[in-house]
Amino acid sequence: MSRSRVCNTFKVLEMNYDYNRKAFRSVCAASGIEPLATSYCACILLELSLKQHLNLVSTVSNSGHDLSALILRLGQAHRKHAATCNSLQSQLGYALRNLYSQGRNGVARTVPPNSYPHIRYLRHSSDWLSDCSSDVEVVALKSLLQRIITYFSYTIGVNV
């Protein structure tokens, strides 16, 4: 077997999300994109990066879309950063709970901190009169996600 074929075979066995992360990173870095879209893409990017960093890509217990659980697991894996990870996890939970989404039953509900995909159904104040989220809250989530990504990348070494 040729060396390049062995390398390609090994790369497949690594089980990375490199392509996906690159795609979502490009949206996060683009200009003129609405804060909701960049926040959602940042959540996906963070989820995939943490799963890859923690070797959870092909495990049953990979935490689904629970960013809070992934952040806590990162703190457990890097004990030196556990307190900061706990703080960031708490801040993220608060930022998500401050947002309202449209529930399956048609009733407004806060975004659960363990399931960020609910922000796809955000109830924005430009569309709804009550139980809705403002630009301020969406931008606050975007800003927090940027801080989390920066910290994880530069301080802990997560390849985001």
N, C-alpha and C positions, 0 to 999 in steps of 0.2 A: 504494500500500500504506500502511495506517495506521501511525502511529508505534509503537503497542503491538504490532502484528503484526511489525514490523521488529525490535523489541526481543525479542520471543518467539523469532523466527527466530534472532537473534544468540545468545540464551541457549542454544538447542539446539546451535549450532555450538561453544560453549565446551567442551562435553563435561565437565561437572562430575559429581561424586558427592555433591552437596549433600544430596539426600534420604537417601541411604544413610548418610552420615556423621552426619546428624542422628539417625537411628534408632539407630545403634550408640552414639553419644554419650549418648543418653538412658538406655541400659542401664548405661553406665559411671558415670553420675551418680546412678543410682537407689540407694536404700538397701534392705538386706535381700537383695541379690543375692549369690550365692556367688562367692568370689574366682576360681574357674575361669571362670565365665561372664563376669565383668567383664574378666578378663585376655584372654579370647578376643575379646570385643568391642573391647577396647582395641587389640589387634593389628590387627583389621580396620580400625578407625578410623584408626590410624596408617598402615597400608598405603594406604588410599584417599586420605588427606590428603597423604601424600608423593607419590603418583602425580599428584595434582592440582597440587601445588606445583611439581613438577619437569616439568610438561607431558608426562606419560607416559600419560595416560588412553587415548589411541587410537594408541599405538605398539606395534610388535611387540616391542621390547626393553624392556618395562615391568617386568621383574624378577619377574613372577609373584607368589608369596607370600614372596619372599625379603626380609624386612625388613632383614636385614644389608646386602644390596646397596643397598637404597634409602637406608639411613642413610649409607652410604659415598658414594653419589651426591650426597646432600644436602651432605655435607662438601666434596665437589669443587665443587659449585655455590656454596658459601659458604666460600671458603678460610679466612676468618678463624675459622671454627668447625670446621675440619677435625679438629684434635686432639681436641676434645670429641666430635665425631661418631664418630671412630675408637674412643675410649674407650667410648662408649655402645654402639656396635656390638659391641664385645668383651664388654661386660657382658651384653648381651642374648643373645649366643651362649652364654655360660656359663650363664645362667639357664635357657635352653631345654634345653641339654644335661643339666642337672640333673634334668630331668623325664623320667619313663618313660611311654611309650605302648604300646598293644597293636599289634603289627605285623600286617600282612596275613596272615602265616603263623602267627599265634597266639602268636608269641614276643615277649617284652618287648624294647623297644628304646628308646634315648634319643631324645628329640625332636630332629630335625635342625635346626640353627640357621637353615637356609635354607628351612624349610617349617613355620612355626608351626601350620598347621591340624592337625598331628598331635596337638596337645593336646586335640582333641575326643575322643580315645580314651585319655585319661589313665588310667594304672593308679594309683589312689589307695590309700593304705595301709589304708583302711577296707574295701577290697574284695580286696586282694591281700596275700599273706604276704611276697613277695620281689620284687625289681626293681620297686619302686613309689615313688610320690612322696607326700610328706607335706604337711600344711597349710602348714608353714613354707616349703617350696619354692614352693608355689603363691602364697602371699601375697608372697613375695620377688619373684616375677615381676610380680605386680600392682603392687607398690610401684615397681619399676624402670620399668615402663611409664608410670606416673603421672609419674615424674620426667622421663622422656624427652619425654612429651607437653608437660609444663609448659615444659621448656627450649626445645623446638622452637617452641612457641607464642609465648612471651614474649621469647625472645632472638633467634631467627632469623626469626620472623614467619610460620611455617607456620600456615595456618588449619586447626586441628585441631578 
